[in-house]
Amino acid sequence: MSLSTSSFVRVRGLRYHLRHWGERSKPLLLLGHGLLDASATFDDLVQPLLDHHQVIAPDWRGCGYSQWPEDGYWFADYIADLDAIIDHCGGEAPLTMIGHSMGGQIMSLYAGLKPQRVAKLVLLDSLQIPDMETRLLPQRYRRWLLQVREPQRAKTYASFEVLAERIRIQHPQLSGQRALYVAHGWGTEDGRGRVRLLADPRHRLNMPGLYRVDESMAIWREVRAATLFIDGGASPMRQALGETALNARKACFADHRVAVLPGIGHMLHFEAPAATAALISEFLHG
């Protein structure tokens, strides 16, 4: 049972869901989830951090219980959303931030764009988007033009248990109980006897832009926050990018250290929440 509470705020025209843990008098830690995930799946990771912090985690636009935008998903919008959320709840003191996967990409770029606002940064199996060559651009545009012609429908399942079994196919290391926990974070009853995924299916569209790592690296070189990378030793994304490329990205951060959890995959926060939280706590308070 989650010990979090929820609030809803207007962020750049969208109704955003914020999940809160802990005592509001404690220093703020902001947490950002990854693509198609939701703040609810971080409950077990957050609990050991509450001795020293309150934690606020937004559901990014089109994820969890936050509103779906009308015009699709452009990466710069996530960074602008984070900036507005910090203005809403961050105060003036430099913040501690934890970002997983896409959330780490968002928060790492913010830390470079506004280095005075971020004191410490933790990146969980992140910064692994592959660089894209210019020759791919015509193909991506053509695919996108075809995709936006068709309505995108959220997937539904007969029950949370059925969704949990589907999650276990993707994450076979999870127990049935852990998979059901994730299923309740990713899905909701649709009012017609089925369970639908909360994330907007348009996240799966191939947007027409390209990811150019040299642009991100230019921003990461502006980061001044002490940074901890925690990688899953068995993460397929980490293995696909390769150690050489990943180390070059990490080297952009002036003050950083790296920890690896052997045998753990990409979803550190629900595959190994206790071990991940212990590394975070040691970095923040050790």
Sequence and secondary structure as in RCSB ss.txt:
>XXXX:A:sequence
MSLSTSSFVRVRGLRYHLRHWGERSKPLLLLGHGLLDASATFDDLVQPLLDHHQVIAPDWRGCGYSQWPEDGYWF
ADYIADLDAIIDHCGGEAPLTMIGHSMGGQIMSLYAGLKPQRVAKLVLLDSLQIPDMETRLLPQRYRRWLLQVRE
PQRAKTYASFEVLAERIRIQHPQLSGQRALYVAHGWGTEDGRGRVRLLADPRHRLNMPGLYRVDESMAIWREVRA
ATLFIDGGASPMRQALGETALNARKACFADHRVAVLPGIGHMLHFEAPAATAALISEFLHG
>XXXX:A:secstr
    EEEEEEETTEEEEEEEES TTS EEEEE  TT  GGGGHHHHGGGTTT EEEEE  TTSTTS   SS   H
HHHHHHHHHHHHHH  SS EEEEEETHHHHHHHHHHHHSGGGEEEEEEES        GGGHHHHHHHHHHHTTS
     EES HHHHHHHHHHH TTS HHHHHHHHHHHEEE SSSSEEESS GGGGS  SS   HHHHHHHHTT  S
EEEEEEETT HHHHHH HHHHHHHHTTSSSEEEEEETT  S HHHHSHHHHHHHHHHHHH 
